[in-house]
Amino acid sequence: MKHKLTAIWPNRSYSLYVMSMVTEATVKGFKKIFPKSSINFGFNYYKNTENTYLYSESQFLNTANAIARQALANPDFLLKTLKIAYLKALRLNKFIKIKTRVIAEISDYQLLDIVKKFSNQFMKMYSYGTVAILVGYSQDNVLYKQAEKIIKEKTLAGQGNFSRLYVALTNQPRLNRNSDFDLAIINLAKRMKKEPKYSFKSIRRNYSQEIKEILDKHGWLSYDLCDSAGWDDNYLVNLILEKTKQDLNRQKNNIIEYRNKTSREFDKAVKELNLNKKEIDTFKSIRNLAYYKWAREYEFIEALFNFKKIQDELARRLGIGTLEMKFLMVSEYPGLFENIKKIKPELFKRLSQCLFYYDFKDGSKVSSGQKARAEWNRIKPKFKVQNTNTVLKGSPAYGGIVKGTVRIINSVRHISKLSPGDILIAVATNPALLPAMKKAAAIVTNEGGITSHAAIVSRELQIPCIVGTKTATKVFKDGDMVEVDAKHGLIKKIK
């Protein structure tokens, strides 16, 4: 492999069905949307419920910068593309909701036809969505650098003004659908606090219907994009109990007033720095990117959660496990009922580990088992880790200075080891890690920019956050005591 590879969106339990489409859309589909793209190939490696996307570092950054430059020159281009991707995600979600209402009455081949149509719509949606992904995960692109340059030239970054102004000018303009879940939990917790006495058992007994309704409506938020959703009624009851100990009126007001508050803070920062129209447009582009990137993703997470019903029904009819079903590629669905006996042994090998590769000229291929492991060992990126006594630097996403114990959280399997007040350090965060993020005193990530999941959530939760450190999970380990200075983007070991 001649190219230096960079890891993107690691440690998420995407199925092979999803990751193969995402990689093809990023390479092939995106070139139709943005012909200047130089991304010609991509890998995805899966092992032990976690996976990592790999692309050429130069191709990825060059394409991200090409998009960023066009956004700087023409802000309408970025906003238009973001809206198209979001609308396609909305249509995808609506399509599959309708199709899953009468699954039992659908024939085998009608189910396969739904898979075909869903897959085609997903590919088109993700092709447009790649714009947000490329810029959003590339902290070094020229759009972000220009935003930083504007602030640094007009203020004294050394006095902590940079972090405050950067957050005010890049906050997403409004909250996404996850805030509806937060409001539902807050409202139920407020009802608990009015009762003279309540407990885990009494909440489960007396509010079972309300809890079920919340799970039915919002349970998709915990979907791992593979085969399971992590929230159950026990999780919700514990969450409600935790909420009863907090300032619920303040939390509810923060959600309700978010849009007006961030608008006021944006206008105040614009006035403080005396920004001109072009400079204002730069920050508006980042704000729009932050909102639409996640608005689109929440729609397609729910769509994939609903699509799971189709896949699970197919698995039942084929006599295979629901997890195995998720490791079929789109190209393997036609003729599936005739070929399942030949394909089944390969699915078990893929569940152990698999490596998917897509090349613009040569198309796709997948290897599994020991062959996948050997190929991964040959191509995986090698990281140079800084001395553990040095101060690690990243980009401030939400200001504040805190000290705490490090917990490396890269999977839902790791969430239980984090206690309230710990410092959550991850390669990157995703919606499935929300339970841990809400307990953390601060969040630090290797990857991601100012519109990454960690940055967005930390602002909603109002806890210190540093993104884009590149090697935090390598430098620090569980149990380390660290100080997170999110005003200046610094994290250092103190014991």
N, C-alpha and C positions, 0 to 999 in steps of 0.2 A: 504494500500500500504506500504510494508515493505521497499522498496527501496527509497533512497533519489533521487529525480528527478532533472534533469538539463534541462533548456530551451535552445533550439538550433534553430537558424534561425528564430527568431520571427518577427512579424509585416510585413508579406508579404501576399499579397492576393492570395495565392495559392487556386485553386479549389479543391474540394474533389476528383475529378478524379486524379489530380496530387498528392495531399498529401497522398492519400491511396497507390499509386504506390511507391512513395518515401519511405514511412515508411516500406512497405513490402520488397522493395529492400534492405533497410538498415539492416533489421533484417534477412530475409530469403535468399535473393539473395546474400548478401555479404558473408554469411557463406560458400557458394560454392567457392567464390573467395579467401577468407581468413578464413580457418577453425579455426584459433585461436580466431576468434571474439567471445566475450562473450555477445554481445548485443542480448538479447532474446525477448525483447518487445519494443514497441514504441507507443506513443500517438500523436495525432494532434488535437488541439482544434481550432475551427473557430468561430469567432463572429465579426459582424460589419465590414466585409471585411478584417479582419486581423486574422492571425493564429499563433500558437506557437507549435513547435515540442517538445516533452518531451521524454527523455530517462533516464534510470538509470545512475546517475552520475558516479558510480563506473564502471559499464559495459562500458560506453562510454569512460572514461579516460583510463581504462585498455586496451581496444582495440586500442585506439589511440596510446598508449605507445608501444603496441606490434608491431604495424605497424612502428612506429618511430624507435624502436630498430632494426627491420629488415632492415629498410632503412639505418641506420648507419652502419650496418654490410655489407649490400649489396646494394649500391646505384643503381645498375642496376635494382633491383627488383622494386623500386619505379618508376623509369623512364619508365620502360616497362609497368607497370600497368597504369600509367598516359596516356601514348600514346594509349594504347588499348581503354581506356574510351573515349579519344578524337576522335579516328577514328570511334568508334561506334556512337558517337554523330554526326559526319559528315555524316555517312551513314543514320542515322535517318532523318536528315534534307533533304538530297537528296531524300530519299524515299518519304517523304510527299510532297515535292515540285512537284514531278512528278505526284503524285496521285491527287493533287488539280487542275490540269489543265483542267479537263473535268468533274467537279462535276455534272453538270446538266444532263449529259448523263449516270450517274451511278445509278444503281438500289438500292433500300433500302438495300437489303442484301449484295450487293457489298460494300456499305458504311460501314456496320457493319463489313465486312471482313477487310476493311482497318483499322478500329478501333482496331480490334483484332491484326493485324500484327504490327501496330504502337505501341500498348501497350506492346506487347512482346519485341519489339526492345528497347523501352524505359526502361523497367525493366532490361534488360541485360546491357544496357549502364550505368544505374544508379548504378547497383551492382558493377561494376568496379569503377565508379566515387566516390563511398563511401570512398575509400582510401583517396582521396584528401579532401573530406568533413571532415572526422574524424580528420585528422592531421591539416588541415587548420583552423578549428574552435576551436582547443584545444591549447590555448597558453601555457598551462602547460605541454605539452608532452615533452619527453626526447630529441627529435630532436631539438626543439627550445631552450631548456635549455642547451644542449650541445653547440649550437651556441653562446649563451650568455656567457657561461662559457669560451669558447675559447677567446673571445674578452676581457672579464674582466680580465683574467689572463695575458693578454699581453699589456694592456693599462691602462691609468688612467681614469676610467669611470667618476670620479668626475669633470673632466675638460671638459666634453661634447664630448670627443672623442668617447665614446661608441655609442651614437646615430648616429654620422656621419659614423662610420665604419660599424655599424649594417645595416644601410640603403644601403651603398655601396655594402656590401657583400650579401644582400638578395633581391636586386631589381630583378624583373622578367627580363629575358634576352632580351625580345622584347615585343612590345605592342600588344594588342588584337584588335579585329575587331572594337571596339568602336572608335578607333583612326581614322578610315576611315570616320566616321561621323563628327568628329571634323575637319578633313581636308576639308571636303566638305563645312562646315559652314564657316571656315576661308577663303577659296578661294572665296566664294560668298561675304563675308564681304569685302575682299580686292577690289573686283570689285565696291562695293558701295562707298568706300573711294575715288575712282578715279572720281566719278561723282561730279559735282559742287553742287548739292543739292539732297537730298533724304529724304524720310520719311516713316512711316509705310505704308501709303496708296500707295505711289509710288512703294515701294518694292513689295507689294502684287500685284499691277497692272502689273508692268513691268517684274517681275521675277516669275510669278505664275507657269510657266512650270518647271523651275529649282527647285522650292520649292517642287512641286509635285513629281519630280523625286527623291529628297532627302528623302521625306516621304515614297515613295514606296520602296526605297532601304534600308532605315535605321529605319523606323518607328517601327519595331519589338523590337528595343532596349528599348522602353518604355512599352512593354507588361507586365501586372501585373501578368501573369501566371494564370489568372482566366478568365476575359471576356472583358478586354478593354486595349487599348493602349493610353497613356496619351498625346502624342504629336499630334498637328494639325498644320495647316499652320500659325495660329496666334502665336503659340509658337515659330515656326522657325523664323518668321519675327522679333519677339522681341529679340530672341537670336542673330540674325544677327545684329540688332541695337546695342545691348550690345557689341558685338565683335568689331564694328567699333570704339569704344572708347578705345580699348586695343592695345597692341603692337603685331600685327598679325604676323610680320616677326619673332619675337622671338618665339611665340607660334608654328608657322609652323616649324621652325628650330628645336625646342625641340622634336617635333614628328618625323620628318625625321631623326634626328641625335640620337634618343633615344638609339637604339641598340648599335651604336659605342660608345656613351658617357658612357652608363652603363657598357659596356665591359671594357673600359679604367679605370673607377672608381673601378671596381672589381679587375682588375689586380694591380692597385695602392695599394689598401687596402691589398691584398694578400702579396705584397712585403713589405709594411709597417709593417705588423705583422709577416712576415717571416713564413707563414703557410706551413705546410707539406701537402702531398697529401691527407691524410685521413681528415685533417681539411678542405682542399679545397673542397673535395667531400661532406662534411657536408653542406657547404654553397651552392654548386651547386644543391644539392637535394632540398633545400628550394627555390632557384631560379626557378628550373623546376616546383616545386609544384605551385608556384605563377603564372606561365604562363599557364600551362596546366589545372589547376583548372578552370580558367576563360575562356580559349579558349574553353573548353568543354561546360561550362555553356552557353556561348553566342550561341553556335551551337544549344543546345537544347531549349533555349529560342525562337530562330527563328523557330525551328521545331514545338514547341507548338503553336506559333503564326500562323503558316501555318495550323496546325492541327485544329485550331479554325474554319477554313472554313468548314471542315468536320462536326464538332460538330454543327455549326450554320445551316448547310443544314439539318442535322437530326432534329434539333429543329423545323425548318420550316415545315418539313414534318410531324412531330409529333404534331404540334400545341402547343408547349410550348415555353417559353422564352429562349433566348440564355444563360442567367445566370443559370436558373434551369438546363439546359442541362449539365453544368459543374459540377453539384453536383451528377451526377450518378457515381457509381464506375464501374470499368472494368467488374466486375462479373455480373453487371446488364444490360449490352448491349445485350447479346444473348436473343432473344425473346422479345426485347424491344417494337416492334410495337404491339405485342399481349398484353403486360402487362403494357403499359404506363398509363392507367387509374388508375390502382392500385398503381403505383409508384408515380404519380404526387402529391398527397397530402403530401407525405413524403418529396418530394423535397422542397416544400415551408417551411416546418419545418427546414430542413437543412440550408436553406438560412438565417434563424434567428440565429441559432447556432447549431453546431454539434461537436461531439467528435468521432474521429476514433481511434480504438485500433487494433494493430496487435501483436499477440503472436506467437512465433516460433512453439509451439506445438499445440495451439488451433486455429490458424488462425485469421481471422479478424471479427470485429463487429463494428457497428456504432450506436450511439444514437443521438437524435436530440431534439430540443426544451428544455423544462424545465428539462427533464431527463439528457440531456447533461450538462446543467448548474450545476445541483446538483452533477454530477460525477466530473466535473471540480473543483468545490469548494472543493471537498474532496481530490483531488490529486495535485492541483497546488502548486508549490514551494513557500515557505515563505522566503522572503529576509530580512536579517538583515542589516539595513541601518546605515551607519556611521554617527556620529555627523556632522551636516552641517558646522561646523566651522573647521573641520579637512581638511587636504590636501589629495586629492584622488590620488592614484597612479595607473598607467597602463604601458603598453609597448609602447615606442616611435616607431612610424611608419615612420614619416618624421619630421625632426627637425625644431625648430623655437620657438620663444616666442611671443605671441600676447595676447592682452586684448580685450574683447568684451562682448556683451550681449548674454545670453543663449537663444537658441530656441530649444525646444524638438521637433524633427522631426522623427516620427515613421511611417508615412504613407504619401502617395501622397496627402492626404487631408490636411496635415499640411504644405505643401511646401510654400504656399502663405504668411505665417506669418514670413518667414525668409527674412531679408534684407541684402544687401551686407555688409560684415564686421561683421556679427553676428557669434556667435560660435554655430555650429550645434552639438547637442548632441542627440544620438540615441541608442536604444538597439543594433541595427546593421543596416548597410546600405545595399542597393541593387541597381541595375541599374535604377529602377524607381525613385530613389531619386537624380539622377544626377543633375537635374536643381538646386536643393537647394545646393548640394555639391559644385557646381561651383561658387556659390555666397559667400560661407562661408569663414571666416578668418581662421578658424580651425575646425577640426572634432574630436569628442570624442565619443567613443562607449563603451557600457557595454561588449559586446561579441567580439569574433574574435581574430585572431592571426595576425602574420606579413604577411600572405598571404590572409587575409580577403579582402572583397570588399573595405572597408574604407581605409585600408592600401595601396592597389594597386592604387586606384583613387587619394588619397592624394599625392602620389609620382608623378603620371602623371600631377596633377595640381600644384605640388610643394607648398603645403600649410601644415602647422603643423597638426599633427595627433597623437592621443593617442588611442590605442585600449586595450580591455581587462580590463577595470576599474571595471567591474562587477556591479556597482551600480550607475553610473553617473546620469542616468535618475531618480533615486530615491533621490539622494543627492541634485541635483540642479533642479531649476524650471525656467520656462520662465521669463525673465526679470532680472535674476541674472547677476551681473557683475563678470566675472571671468578672471583669468590669466591662459593661457595654456602654460606650459613650456614643449614643446615636445622634448627638448634636454634631459631632465631627466625623462620624463613620468609623470609630475605632473600637476594637475589642482586644483586651489583653488579659493574660493569665495573672492572677494575683496571689495564688497559693497552689 
